[in-house]
Amino acid sequence: MWTKFFGREVPFHKGLEILARRKGHAVVFDEMIRVKRGHYKSVSKLAFEYGSETSEGEITEAYVRFLEESISRQPENWLWSHNRWKHARKS
């Protein structure tokens, strides 16, 4: 699925969305927050109680927005060497 990520169009895999929608599972986003060196806390957020009640692409889009917010809060924790922008959409 192609969507905007930090202002650039990039592909995201929809595998977990497909499973959540097919099985009706809850969707939980988890964020690791650095408290201090070597210490992290995990914060979980219930995104959707029933995946089967979402529309096509809704879960993936919500995840992308959640990921952007998480990275914006603590950009030093993002693995910037990961080349998210290596793929270009074919015209």
PDB file of N, CA, C and O in Angstrom:
ATOM      1  N   MET A   1       0.853  -1.169   0.000  1.00  0.00           N
ATOM      2  CA  MET A   1       0.000   0.000   0.000  1.00  0.00           C
ATOM      3  C   MET A   1       0.901   1.234   0.000  1.00  0.00           C
ATOM      4  O   MET A   1       1.816   1.335   0.817  1.00  0.00           O
ATOM      5  N   TRP A   2       0.651   2.149  -0.889  1.00  0.00           N
ATOM      6  CA  TRP A   2       1.409   3.397  -0.973  1.00  0.00           C
ATOM      7  C   TRP A   2       0.711   4.475  -0.155  1.00  0.00           C
ATOM      8  O   TRP A   2      -0.501   4.662  -0.268  1.00  0.00           O
ATOM      9  N   THR A   3       1.478   5.180   0.670  1.00  0.00           N
ATOM     10  CA  THR A   3       0.927   6.256   1.479  1.00  0.00           C
ATOM     11  C   THR A   3       2.028   7.270   1.785  1.00  0.00           C
ATOM     12  O   THR A   3       3.210   6.998   1.573  1.00  0.00           O
ATOM     13  N   LYS A   4       1.636   8.424   2.277  1.00  0.00           N
ATOM     14  CA  LYS A   4       2.603   9.464   2.636  1.00  0.00           C
ATOM     15  C   LYS A   4       3.221   9.140   3.999  1.00  0.00           C
ATOM     16  O   LYS A   4       2.515   8.811   4.952  1.00  0.00           O
ATOM     17  N   PHE A   5       4.548   9.239   4.072  1.00  0.00           N
ATOM     18  CA  PHE A   5       5.292   9.028   5.303  1.00  0.00           C
ATOM     19  C   PHE A   5       6.314  10.140   5.394  1.00  0.00           C
ATOM     20  O   PHE A   5       7.270  10.168   4.620  1.00  0.00           O
ATOM     21  N   PHE A   6       6.126  11.056   6.329  1.00  0.00           N
ATOM     22  CA  PHE A   6       6.958  12.247   6.440  1.00  0.00           C
ATOM     23  C   PHE A   6       7.022  13.001   5.108  1.00  0.00           C
ATOM     24  O   PHE A   6       8.083  13.460   4.686  1.00  0.00           O
ATOM     25  N   GLY A   7       5.872  13.114   4.465  1.00  0.00           N
ATOM     26  CA  GLY A   7       5.758  13.926   3.258  1.00  0.00           C
ATOM     27  C   GLY A   7       6.175  13.257   1.959  1.00  0.00           C
ATOM     28  O   GLY A   7       6.106  13.878   0.898  1.00  0.00           O
ATOM     29  N   ARG A   8       6.604  12.005   2.021  1.00  0.00           N
ATOM     30  CA  ARG A   8       7.019  11.306   0.801  1.00  0.00           C
ATOM     31  C   ARG A   8       6.196  10.040   0.643  1.00  0.00           C
ATOM     32  O   ARG A   8       5.868   9.376   1.626  1.00  0.00           O
ATOM     33  N   GLU A   9       5.869   9.714  -0.578  1.00  0.00           N
ATOM     34  CA  GLU A   9       5.070   8.529  -0.840  1.00  0.00           C
ATOM     35  C   GLU A   9       5.951   7.281  -0.785  1.00  0.00           C
ATOM     36  O   GLU A   9       6.937   7.167  -1.514  1.00  0.00           O
ATOM     37  N   VAL A  10       5.576   6.351   0.093  1.00  0.00           N
ATOM     38  CA  VAL A  10       6.353   5.131   0.291  1.00  0.00           C
ATOM     39  C   VAL A  10       5.418   3.923   0.401  1.00  0.00           C
ATOM     40  O   VAL A  10       4.238   4.083   0.714  1.00  0.00           O
ATOM     41  N   PRO A  11       5.937   2.714   0.144  1.00  0.00           N
ATOM     42  CA  PRO A  11       5.112   1.512   0.275  1.00  0.00           C
ATOM     43  C   PRO A  11       5.146   0.962   1.702  1.00  0.00           C
ATOM     44  O   PRO A  11       6.183   1.003   2.365  1.00  0.00           O
ATOM     45  N   PHE A  12       4.023   0.454   2.162  1.00  0.00           N
ATOM     46  CA  PHE A  12       3.914  -0.244   3.435  1.00  0.00           C
ATOM     47  C   PHE A  12       3.235  -1.580   3.175  1.00  0.00           C
ATOM     48  O   PHE A  12       2.326  -1.675   2.351  1.00  0.00           O
ATOM     49  N   HIS A  13       3.675  -2.593   3.873  1.00  0.00           N
ATOM     50  CA  HIS A  13       3.083  -3.927   3.747  1.00  0.00           C
ATOM     51  C   HIS A  13       1.793  -3.978   4.567  1.00  0.00           C
ATOM     52  O   HIS A  13       1.760  -3.469   5.687  1.00  0.00           O
ATOM     53  N   LYS A  14       0.740  -4.581   4.031  1.00  0.00           N
ATOM     54  CA  LYS A  14      -0.558  -4.619   4.706  1.00  0.00           C
ATOM     55  C   LYS A  14      -0.854  -5.963   5.346  1.00  0.00           C
ATOM     56  O   LYS A  14      -2.009  -6.231   5.680  1.00  0.00           O
ATOM     57  N   GLY A  15       0.145  -6.821   5.529  1.00  0.00           N
ATOM     58  CA  GLY A  15      -0.085  -8.173   6.032  1.00  0.00           C
ATOM     59  C   GLY A  15      -0.835  -8.233   7.347  1.00  0.00           C
ATOM     60  O   GLY A  15      -1.797  -8.990   7.475  1.00  0.00           O
ATOM     61  N   LEU A  16      -0.413  -7.447   8.328  1.00  0.00           N
ATOM     62  CA  LEU A  16      -1.083  -7.481   9.625  1.00  0.00           C
ATOM     63  C   LEU A  16      -2.490  -6.910   9.553  1.00  0.00           C
ATOM     64  O   LEU A  16      -3.387  -7.361  10.265  1.00  0.00           O
ATOM     65  N   GLU A  17      -2.679  -5.923   8.695  1.00  0.00           N
ATOM     66  CA  GLU A  17      -4.029  -5.390   8.514  1.00  0.00           C
ATOM     67  C   GLU A  17      -4.951  -6.461   7.935  1.00  0.00           C
ATOM     68  O   GLU A  17      -6.091  -6.611   8.375  1.00  0.00           O
ATOM     69  N   ILE A  18      -4.460  -7.192   6.962  1.00  0.00           N
ATOM     70  CA  ILE A  18      -5.266  -8.250   6.337  1.00  0.00           C
ATOM     71  C   ILE A  18      -5.687  -9.279   7.375  1.00  0.00           C
ATOM     72  O   ILE A  18      -6.846  -9.693   7.410  1.00  0.00           O
ATOM     73  N   LEU A  19      -4.741  -9.694   8.226  1.00  0.00           N
ATOM     74  CA  LEU A  19      -5.069 -10.671   9.269  1.00  0.00           C
ATOM     75  C   LEU A  19      -6.066 -10.113  10.274  1.00  0.00           C
ATOM     76  O   LEU A  19      -7.023 -10.794  10.644  1.00  0.00           O
ATOM     77  N   ALA A  20      -5.851  -8.885  10.717  1.00  0.00           N
ATOM     78  CA  ALA A  20      -6.751  -8.271  11.707  1.00  0.00           C
ATOM     79  C   ALA A  20      -8.160  -8.134  11.141  1.00  0.00           C
ATOM     80  O   ALA A  20      -9.141  -8.369  11.848  1.00  0.00           O
ATOM     81  N   ARG A  21      -8.262  -7.760   9.883  1.00  0.00           N
ATOM     82  CA  ARG A  21      -9.592  -7.586   9.279  1.00  0.00           C
ATOM     83  C   ARG A  21     -10.261  -8.941   9.056  1.00  0.00           C
ATOM     84  O   ARG A  21     -11.466  -9.079   9.269  1.00  0.00           O
ATOM     85  N   ARG A  22      -9.502  -9.923   8.635  1.00  0.00           N
ATOM     86  CA  ARG A  22     -10.056 -11.246   8.355  1.00  0.00           C
ATOM     87  C   ARG A  22     -10.516 -11.941   9.635  1.00  0.00           C
ATOM     88  O   ARG A  22     -11.587 -12.547   9.665  1.00  0.00           O
ATOM     89  N   LYS A  23      -9.708 -11.852  10.689  1.00  0.00           N
ATOM     90  CA  LYS A  23     -10.000 -12.560  11.944  1.00  0.00           C
ATOM     91  C   LYS A  23     -10.756 -11.715  12.957  1.00  0.00           C
ATOM     92  O   LYS A  23     -11.261 -12.247  13.945  1.00  0.00           O
ATOM     93  N   GLY A  24     -10.844 -10.395  12.729  1.00  0.00           N
ATOM     94  CA  GLY A  24     -11.557  -9.518  13.647  1.00  0.00           C
ATOM     95  C   GLY A  24     -10.783  -9.212  14.915  1.00  0.00           C
ATOM     96  O   GLY A  24     -11.372  -8.812  15.919  1.00  0.00           O
ATOM     97  N   HIS A  25      -9.470  -9.395  14.883  1.00  0.00           N
ATOM     98  CA  HIS A  25      -8.641  -9.165  16.072  1.00  0.00           C
ATOM     99  C   HIS A  25      -8.522  -7.679  16.403  1.00  0.00           C
ATOM    100  O   HIS A  25      -8.687  -6.809  15.549  1.00  0.00           O
ATOM    101  N   ALA A  26      -8.232  -7.429  17.668  1.00  0.00           N
ATOM    102  CA  ALA A  26      -7.933  -6.068  18.104  1.00  0.00           C
ATOM    103  C   ALA A  26      -6.579  -5.669  17.528  1.00  0.00           C
ATOM    104  O   ALA A  26      -5.725  -6.521  17.283  1.00  0.00           O
ATOM    105  N   VAL A  27      -6.391  -4.381  17.317  1.00  0.00           N
ATOM    106  CA  VAL A  27      -5.129  -3.852  16.802  1.00  0.00           C
ATOM    107  C   VAL A  27      -4.547  -2.942  17.873  1.00  0.00           C
ATOM    108  O   VAL A  27      -5.173  -1.970  18.295  1.00  0.00           O
ATOM    109  N   VAL A  28      -3.334  -3.278  18.305  1.00  0.00           N
ATOM    110  CA  VAL A  28      -2.651  -2.525  19.350  1.00  0.00           C
ATOM    111  C   VAL A  28      -1.335  -2.013  18.795  1.00  0.00           C
ATOM    112  O   VAL A  28      -0.562  -2.775  18.215  1.00  0.00           O
ATOM    113  N   PHE A  29      -1.081  -0.730  18.971  1.00  0.00           N
ATOM    114  CA  PHE A  29       0.199  -0.140  18.584  1.00  0.00           C
ATOM    115  C   PHE A  29       1.045  -0.038  19.841  1.00  0.00           C
ATOM    116  O   PHE A  29       0.537   0.307  20.908  1.00  0.00           O
ATOM    117  N   ASP A  30       2.331  -0.336  19.722  1.00  0.00           N
ATOM    118  CA  ASP A  30       3.227  -0.298  20.857  1.00  0.00           C
ATOM    119  C   ASP A  30       4.376   0.647  20.558  1.00  0.00           C
ATOM    120  O   ASP A  30       4.973   0.593  19.483  1.00  0.00           O
ATOM    121  N   GLU A  31       4.680   1.507  21.509  1.00  0.00           N
ATOM    122  CA  GLU A  31       5.765   2.470  21.338  1.00  0.00           C
ATOM    123  C   GLU A  31       6.793   2.254  22.440  1.00  0.00           C
ATOM    124  O   GLU A  31       6.443   2.167  23.618  1.00  0.00           O
ATOM    125  N   MET A  32       8.050   2.167  22.056  1.00  0.00           N
ATOM    126  CA  MET A  32       9.143   2.071  23.020  1.00  0.00           C
ATOM    127  C   MET A  32       9.657   3.488  23.272  1.00  0.00           C
ATOM    128  O   MET A  32      10.056   4.187  22.341  1.00  0.00           O
ATOM    129  N   ILE A  33       9.642   3.898  24.525  1.00  0.00           N
ATOM    130  CA  ILE A  33      10.079   5.238  24.898  1.00  0.00           C
ATOM    131  C   ILE A  33      11.342   5.124  25.735  1.00  0.00           C
ATOM    132  O   ILE A  33      11.381   4.405  26.734  1.00  0.00           O
ATOM    133  N   ARG A  34      12.370   5.843  25.313  1.00  0.00           N
ATOM    134  CA  ARG A  34      13.643   5.823  26.037  1.00  0.00           C
ATOM    135  C   ARG A  34      13.512   6.715  27.266  1.00  0.00           C
ATOM    136  O   ARG A  34      13.259   7.914  27.150  1.00  0.00           O
ATOM    137  N   VAL A  35      13.684   6.127  28.429  1.00  0.00           N
ATOM    138  CA  VAL A  35      13.604   6.857  29.687  1.00  0.00           C
ATOM    139  C   VAL A  35      14.974   7.441  30.009  1.00  0.00           C
ATOM    140  O   VAL A  35      15.098   8.627  30.314  1.00  0.00           O
ATOM    141  N   LYS A  36      15.988   6.606  29.938  1.00  0.00           N
ATOM    142  CA  LYS A  36      17.380   7.016  30.091  1.00  0.00           C
ATOM    143  C   LYS A  36      18.231   5.932  29.440  1.00  0.00           C
ATOM    144  O   LYS A  36      17.705   4.921  28.974  1.00  0.00           O
ATOM    145  N   ARG A  37      19.513   6.139  29.409  1.00  0.00           N
ATOM    146  CA  ARG A  37      20.395   5.204  28.732  1.00  0.00           C
ATOM    147  C   ARG A  37      20.174   3.770  29.237  1.00  0.00           C
ATOM    148  O   ARG A  37      20.321   3.483  30.425  1.00  0.00           O
ATOM    149  N   GLY A  38      19.822   2.891  28.313  1.00  0.00           N
ATOM    150  CA  GLY A  38      19.608   1.490  28.640  1.00  0.00           C
ATOM    151  C   GLY A  38      18.274   1.173  29.289  1.00  0.00           C
ATOM    152  O   GLY A  38      18.012   0.018  29.623  1.00  0.00           O
ATOM    153  N   HIS A  39      17.429   2.172  29.472  1.00  0.00           N
ATOM    154  CA  HIS A  39      16.123   1.965  30.108  1.00  0.00           C
ATOM    155  C   HIS A  39      15.013   2.473  29.193  1.00  0.00           C
ATOM    156  O   HIS A  39      15.023   3.620  28.745  1.00  0.00           O
ATOM    157  N   TYR A  40      14.069   1.596  28.934  1.00  0.00           N
ATOM    158  CA  TYR A  40      12.955   1.922  28.050  1.00  0.00           C
ATOM    159  C   TYR A  40      11.652   1.514  28.710  1.00  0.00           C
ATOM    160  O   TYR A  40      11.623   0.620  29.556  1.00  0.00           O
ATOM    161  N   LYS A  41      10.588   2.168  28.322  1.00  0.00           N
ATOM    162  CA  LYS A  41       9.266   1.727  28.757  1.00  0.00           C
ATOM    163  C   LYS A  41       8.415   1.525  27.510  1.00  0.00           C
ATOM    164  O   LYS A  41       8.588   2.202  26.497  1.00  0.00           O
ATOM    165  N   SER A  42       7.522   0.604  27.612  1.00  0.00           N
ATOM    166  CA  SER A  42       6.633   0.277  26.508  1.00  0.00           C
ATOM    167  C   SER A  42       5.260   0.863  26.798  1.00  0.00           C
ATOM    168  O   SER A  42       4.704   0.670  27.879  1.00  0.00           O
ATOM    169  N   VAL A  43       4.723   1.578  25.825  1.00  0.00           N
ATOM    170  CA  VAL A  43       3.386   2.160  25.958  1.00  0.00           C
ATOM    171  C   VAL A  43       2.523   1.587  24.838  1.00  0.00           C
ATOM    172  O   VAL A  43       2.819   1.757  23.656  1.00  0.00           O
ATOM    173  N   SER A  44       1.465   0.915  25.231  1.00  0.00           N
ATOM    174  CA  SER A  44       0.567   0.303  24.252  1.00  0.00           C
ATOM    175  C   SER A  44      -0.688   1.145  24.095  1.00  0.00           C
ATOM    176  O   SER A  44      -1.190   1.728  25.055  1.00  0.00           O
ATOM    177  N   LYS A  45      -1.181   1.196  22.872  1.00  0.00           N
ATOM    178  CA  LYS A  45      -2.380   1.986  22.565  1.00  0.00           C
ATOM    179  C   LYS A  45      -3.326   1.111  21.746  1.00  0.00           C
ATOM    180  O   LYS A  45      -2.952   0.597  20.691  1.00  0.00           O
ATOM    181  N   LEU A  46      -4.537   0.947  22.234  1.00  0.00           N
ATOM    182  CA  LEU A  46      -5.540   0.204  21.479  1.00  0.00           C
ATOM    183  C   LEU A  46      -5.996   1.078  20.323  1.00  0.00           C
ATOM    184  O   LEU A  46      -6.600   2.129  20.532  1.00  0.00           O
ATOM    185  N   ALA A  47      -5.708   0.647  19.116  1.00  0.00           N
ATOM    186  CA  ALA A  47      -6.059   1.433  17.934  1.00  0.00           C
ATOM    187  C   ALA A  47      -7.466   1.080  17.445  1.00  0.00           C
ATOM    188  O   ALA A  47      -8.270   1.961  17.138  1.00  0.00           O
ATOM    189  N   PHE A  48      -7.745  -0.216  17.380  1.00  0.00           N
ATOM    190  CA  PHE A  48      -9.050  -0.693  16.918  1.00  0.00           C
ATOM    191  C   PHE A  48      -9.434  -1.917  17.741  1.00  0.00           C
ATOM    192  O   PHE A  48      -8.645  -2.853  17.871  1.00  0.00           O
ATOM    193  N   GLU A  49     -10.630  -1.911  18.290  1.00  0.00           N
ATOM    194  CA  GLU A  49     -11.062  -3.056  19.090  1.00  0.00           C
ATOM    195  C   GLU A  49     -11.382  -4.258  18.203  1.00  0.00           C
ATOM    196  O   GLU A  49     -11.092  -5.398  18.565  1.00  0.00           O
ATOM    197  N   TYR A  50     -11.974  -4.000  17.054  1.00  0.00           N
ATOM    198  CA  TYR A  50     -12.319  -5.073  16.132  1.00  0.00           C
ATOM    199  C   TYR A  50     -11.808  -4.721  14.736  1.00  0.00           C
ATOM    200  O   TYR A  50     -12.339  -3.826  14.079  1.00  0.00           O
ATOM    201  N   GLY A  51     -10.786  -5.425  14.299  1.00  0.00           N
ATOM    202  CA  GLY A  51     -10.200  -5.169  12.985  1.00  0.00           C
ATOM    203  C   GLY A  51     -11.185  -5.367  11.849  1.00  0.00           C
ATOM    204  O   GLY A  51     -11.080  -4.722  10.806  1.00  0.00           O
ATOM    205  N   SER A  52     -12.142  -6.261  12.053  1.00  0.00           N
ATOM    206  CA  SER A  52     -13.114  -6.550  10.993  1.00  0.00           C
ATOM    207  C   SER A  52     -14.064  -5.379  10.738  1.00  0.00           C
ATOM    208  O   SER A  52     -14.747  -5.352   9.714  1.00  0.00           O
ATOM    209  N   GLU A  53     -14.113  -4.420  11.651  1.00  0.00           N
ATOM    210  CA  GLU A  53     -14.995  -3.268  11.490  1.00  0.00           C
ATOM    211  C   GLU A  53     -14.298  -2.075  10.840  1.00  0.00           C
ATOM    212  O   GLU A  53     -14.850  -0.976  10.804  1.00  0.00           O
ATOM    213  N   THR A  54     -13.101  -2.286  10.333  1.00  0.00           N
ATOM    214  CA  THR A  54     -12.351  -1.194   9.697  1.00  0.00           C
ATOM    215  C   THR A  54     -12.484  -1.294   8.180  1.00  0.00           C
ATOM    216  O   THR A  54     -12.810  -2.347   7.631  1.00  0.00           O
ATOM    217  N   SER A  55     -12.225  -0.177   7.526  1.00  0.00           N
ATOM    218  CA  SER A  55     -12.265  -0.169   6.068  1.00  0.00           C
ATOM    219  C   SER A  55     -10.875  -0.502   5.511  1.00  0.00           C
ATOM    220  O   SER A  55      -9.879  -0.457   6.233  1.00  0.00           O
ATOM    221  N   GLU A  56     -10.827  -0.826   4.253  1.00  0.00           N
ATOM    222  CA  GLU A  56      -9.586  -1.181   3.568  1.00  0.00           C
ATOM    223  C   GLU A  56      -8.552  -0.065   3.707  1.00  0.00           C
ATOM    224  O   GLU A  56      -8.815   1.077   3.331  1.00  0.00           O
ATOM    225  N   GLY A  57      -7.387  -0.392   4.241  1.00  0.00           N
ATOM    226  CA  GLY A  57      -6.299   0.565   4.381  1.00  0.00           C
ATOM    227  C   GLY A  57      -6.336   1.395   5.656  1.00  0.00           C
ATOM    228  O   GLY A  57      -5.374   2.105   5.949  1.00  0.00           O
ATOM    229  N   GLU A  58      -7.406   1.324   6.411  1.00  0.00           N
ATOM    230  CA  GLU A  58      -7.565   2.158   7.603  1.00  0.00           C
ATOM    231  C   GLU A  58      -6.540   1.816   8.691  1.00  0.00           C
ATOM    232  O   GLU A  58      -5.992   2.716   9.326  1.00  0.00           O
ATOM    233  N   ILE A  59      -6.281   0.535   8.906  1.00  0.00           N
ATOM    234  CA  ILE A  59      -5.337   0.120   9.939  1.00  0.00           C
ATOM    235  C   ILE A  59      -3.917   0.524   9.566  1.00  0.00           C
ATOM    236  O   ILE A  59      -3.184   1.063  10.394  1.00  0.00           O
ATOM    237  N   THR A  60      -3.532   0.266   8.331  1.00  0.00           N
ATOM    238  CA  THR A  60      -2.188   0.618   7.885  1.00  0.00           C
ATOM    239  C   THR A  60      -1.983   2.125   7.937  1.00  0.00           C
ATOM    240  O   THR A  60      -0.927   2.590   8.367  1.00  0.00           O
ATOM    241  N   GLU A  61      -2.962   2.880   7.511  1.00  0.00           N
ATOM    242  CA  GLU A  61      -2.866   4.341   7.538  1.00  0.00           C
ATOM    243  C   GLU A  61      -2.736   4.843   8.978  1.00  0.00           C
ATOM    244  O   GLU A  61      -1.943   5.746   9.248  1.00  0.00           O
ATOM    245  N   ALA A  62      -3.503   4.270   9.895  1.00  0.00           N
ATOM    246  CA  ALA A  62      -3.416   4.657  11.307  1.00  0.00           C
ATOM    247  C   ALA A  62      -2.035   4.316  11.865  1.00  0.00           C
ATOM    248  O   ALA A  62      -1.472   5.084  12.644  1.00  0.00           O
ATOM    249  N   TYR A  63      -1.493   3.171  11.469  1.00  0.00           N
ATOM    250  CA  TYR A  63      -0.156   2.787  11.925  1.00  0.00           C
ATOM    251  C   TYR A  63       0.899   3.772  11.427  1.00  0.00           C
ATOM    252  O   TYR A  63       1.794   4.152  12.182  1.00  0.00           O
ATOM    253  N   VAL A  64       0.804   4.185  10.182  1.00  0.00           N
ATOM    254  CA  VAL A  64       1.769   5.128   9.617  1.00  0.00           C
ATOM    255  C   VAL A  64       1.725   6.450  10.380  1.00  0.00           C
ATOM    256  O   VAL A  64       2.775   7.011  10.691  1.00  0.00           O
ATOM    257  N   ARG A  65       0.530   6.956  10.686  1.00  0.00           N
ATOM    258  CA  ARG A  65       0.404   8.205  11.445  1.00  0.00           C
ATOM    259  C   ARG A  65       0.970   8.023  12.862  1.00  0.00           C
ATOM    260  O   ARG A  65       1.652   8.912  13.373  1.00  0.00           O
ATOM    261  N   PHE A  66       0.692   6.882  13.494  1.00  0.00           N
ATOM    262  CA  PHE A  66       1.213   6.581  14.824  1.00  0.00           C
ATOM    263  C   PHE A  66       2.738   6.548  14.792  1.00  0.00           C
ATOM    264  O   PHE A  66       3.390   7.093  15.682  1.00  0.00           O
ATOM    265  N   LEU A  67       3.306   5.914  13.776  1.00  0.00           N
ATOM    266  CA  LEU A  67       4.751   5.818  13.632  1.00  0.00           C
ATOM    267  C   LEU A  67       5.382   7.201  13.441  1.00  0.00           C
ATOM    268  O   LEU A  67       6.418   7.500  14.036  1.00  0.00           O
ATOM    269  N   GLU A  68       4.760   8.038  12.613  1.00  0.00           N
ATOM    270  CA  GLU A  68       5.263   9.397  12.418  1.00  0.00           C
ATOM    271  C   GLU A  68       5.283  10.178  13.735  1.00  0.00           C
ATOM    272  O   GLU A  68       6.260  10.862  14.039  1.00  0.00           O
ATOM    273  N   GLU A  69       4.203  10.072  14.513  1.00  0.00           N
ATOM    274  CA  GLU A  69       4.127  10.771  15.795  1.00  0.00           C
ATOM    275  C   GLU A  69       5.202  10.271  16.759  1.00  0.00           C
ATOM    276  O   GLU A  69       5.841  11.061  17.455  1.00  0.00           O
ATOM    277  N   SER A  70       5.391   8.959  16.793  1.00  0.00           N
ATOM    278  CA  SER A  70       6.388   8.364  17.668  1.00  0.00           C
ATOM    279  C   SER A  70       7.798   8.827  17.305  1.00  0.00           C
ATOM    280  O   SER A  70       8.588   9.172  18.183  1.00  0.00           O
ATOM    281  N   ILE A  71       8.105   8.833  16.028  1.00  0.00           N
ATOM    282  CA  ILE A  71       9.426   9.272  15.561  1.00  0.00           C
ATOM    283  C   ILE A  71       9.610  10.765  15.840  1.00  0.00           C
ATOM    284  O   ILE A  71      10.699  11.189  16.227  1.00  0.00           O
ATOM    285  N   SER A  72       8.570  11.556  15.651  1.00  0.00           N
ATOM    286  CA  SER A  72       8.665  13.000  15.902  1.00  0.00           C
ATOM    287  C   SER A  72       8.934  13.302  17.374  1.00  0.00           C
ATOM    288  O   SER A  72       9.635  14.262  17.694  1.00  0.00           O
ATOM    289  N   ARG A  73       8.379  12.484  18.272  1.00  0.00           N
ATOM    290  CA  ARG A  73       8.604  12.681  19.711  1.00  0.00           C
ATOM    291  C   ARG A  73      10.044  12.345  20.107  1.00  0.00           C
ATOM    292  O   ARG A  73      10.646  13.047  20.920  1.00  0.00           O
ATOM    293  N   GLN A  74      10.598  11.267  19.531  1.00  0.00           N
ATOM    294  CA  GLN A  74      11.957  10.845  19.870  1.00  0.00           C
ATOM    295  C   GLN A  74      12.710  10.417  18.605  1.00  0.00           C
ATOM    296  O   GLN A  74      12.925   9.224  18.390  1.00  0.00           O
ATOM    297  N   PRO A  75      13.105  11.372  17.777  1.00  0.00           N
ATOM    298  CA  PRO A  75      13.775  11.029  16.514  1.00  0.00           C
ATOM    299  C   PRO A  75      15.107  10.312  16.714  1.00  0.00           C
ATOM    300  O   PRO A  75      15.557   9.594  15.821  1.00  0.00           O
ATOM    301  N   GLU A  76      15.738  10.492  17.857  1.00  0.00           N
ATOM    302  CA  GLU A  76      17.014   9.837  18.102  1.00  0.00           C
ATOM    303  C   GLU A  76      16.873   8.315  18.245  1.00  0.00           C
ATOM    304  O   GLU A  76      17.868   7.596  18.152  1.00  0.00           O
ATOM    305  N   ASN A  77      15.660   7.822  18.466  1.00  0.00           N
ATOM    306  CA  ASN A  77      15.442   6.379  18.600  1.00  0.00           C
ATOM    307  C   ASN A  77      15.137   5.688  17.268  1.00  0.00           C
ATOM    308  O   ASN A  77      15.109   4.460  17.198  1.00  0.00           O
ATOM    309  N   TRP A  78      14.913   6.463  16.233  1.00  0.00           N
ATOM    310  CA  TRP A  78      14.591   5.898  14.922  1.00  0.00           C
ATOM    311  C   TRP A  78      15.868   5.472  14.227  1.00  0.00           C
ATOM    312  O   TRP A  78      16.862   6.198  14.249  1.00  0.00           O
ATOM    313  N   LEU A  79      15.849   4.316  13.619  1.00  0.00           N
ATOM    314  CA  LEU A  79      17.006   3.816  12.888  1.00  0.00           C
ATOM    315  C   LEU A  79      17.045   4.520  11.535  1.00  0.00           C
ATOM    316  O   LEU A  79      16.481   4.030  10.556  1.00  0.00           O
ATOM    317  N   TRP A  80      17.713   5.668  11.485  1.00  0.00           N
ATOM    318  CA  TRP A  80      17.724   6.491  10.283  1.00  0.00           C
ATOM    319  C   TRP A  80      18.508   5.860   9.145  1.00  0.00           C
ATOM    320  O   TRP A  80      18.368   6.282   7.997  1.00  0.00           O
ATOM    321  N   SER A  81      19.328   4.862   9.437  1.00  0.00           N
ATOM    322  CA  SER A  81      20.053   4.193   8.355  1.00  0.00           C
ATOM    323  C   SER A  81      19.115   3.308   7.530  1.00  0.00           C
ATOM    324  O   SER A  81      19.458   2.896   6.422  1.00  0.00           O
ATOM    325  N   HIS A  82      17.922   3.018   8.080  1.00  0.00           N
ATOM    326  CA  HIS A  82      16.929   2.249   7.329  1.00  0.00           C
ATOM    327  C   HIS A  82      16.413   3.113   6.184  1.00  0.00           C
ATOM    328  O   HIS A  82      15.873   4.196   6.411  1.00  0.00           O
ATOM    329  N   ASN A  83      16.576   2.645   4.986  1.00  0.00           N
ATOM    330  CA  ASN A  83      16.224   3.443   3.813  1.00  0.00           C
ATOM    331  C   ASN A  83      14.768   3.222   3.415  1.00  0.00           C
ATOM    332  O   ASN A  83      14.479   2.456   2.496  1.00  0.00           O
ATOM    333  N   ARG A  84      13.865   3.887   4.103  1.00  0.00           N
ATOM    334  CA  ARG A  84      12.431   3.762   3.820  1.00  0.00           C
ATOM    335  C   ARG A  84      12.096   4.296   2.431  1.00  0.00           C
ATOM    336  O   ARG A  84      11.088   3.899   1.847  1.00  0.00           O
ATOM    337  N   TRP A  85      12.927   5.194   1.891  1.00  0.00           N
ATOM    338  CA  TRP A  85      12.625   5.862   0.629  1.00  0.00           C
ATOM    339  C   TRP A  85      13.346   5.254  -0.554  1.00  0.00           C
ATOM    340  O   TRP A  85      13.534   5.929  -1.566  1.00  0.00           O
ATOM    341  N   LYS A  86      13.759   3.994  -0.461  1.00  0.00           N
ATOM    342  CA  LYS A  86      14.514   3.393  -1.548  1.00  0.00           C
ATOM    343  C   LYS A  86      13.619   2.970  -2.728  1.00  0.00           C
ATOM    344  O   LYS A  86      14.109   2.788  -3.842  1.00  0.00           O
ATOM    345  N   HIS A  87      12.333   2.819  -2.484  1.00  0.00           N
ATOM    346  CA  HIS A  87      11.418   2.398  -3.544  1.00  0.00           C
ATOM    347  C   HIS A  87      10.689   3.611  -4.139  1.00  0.00           C
ATOM    348  O   HIS A  87      10.313   4.536  -3.419  1.00  0.00           O
ATOM    349  N   ALA A  88      10.503   3.592  -5.419  1.00  0.00           N
ATOM    350  CA  ALA A  88       9.759   4.654  -6.091  1.00  0.00           C
ATOM    351  C   ALA A  88       8.575   4.022  -6.837  1.00  0.00           C
ATOM    352  O   ALA A  88       8.699   2.955  -7.438  1.00  0.00           O
ATOM    353  N   ARG A  89       7.466   4.686  -6.785  1.00  0.00           N
ATOM    354  CA  ARG A  89       6.271   4.180  -7.453  1.00  0.00           C
ATOM    355  C   ARG A  89       6.447   4.251  -8.966  1.00  0.00           C
ATOM    356  O   ARG A  89       6.874   5.274  -9.502  1.00  0.00           O
ATOM    357  N   LYS A  90       6.121   3.175  -9.639  1.00  0.00           N
ATOM    358  CA  LYS A  90       6.223   3.156 -11.106  1.00  0.00           C
ATOM    359  C   LYS A  90       5.049   3.907 -11.691  1.00  0.00           C
ATOM    360  O   LYS A  90       3.911   3.749 -11.249  1.00  0.00           O
ATOM    361  N   SER A  91       5.329   4.719 -12.683  1.00  0.00           N
ATOM    362  CA  SER A  91       4.262   5.511 -13.285  1.00  0.00           C
ATOM    363  C   SER A  91       3.553   4.789 -14.389  1.00  0.00           C
ATOM    364  O   SER A  91       2.628   5.335 -14.990  1.00  0.00           O
TER     365      SER A  91
END
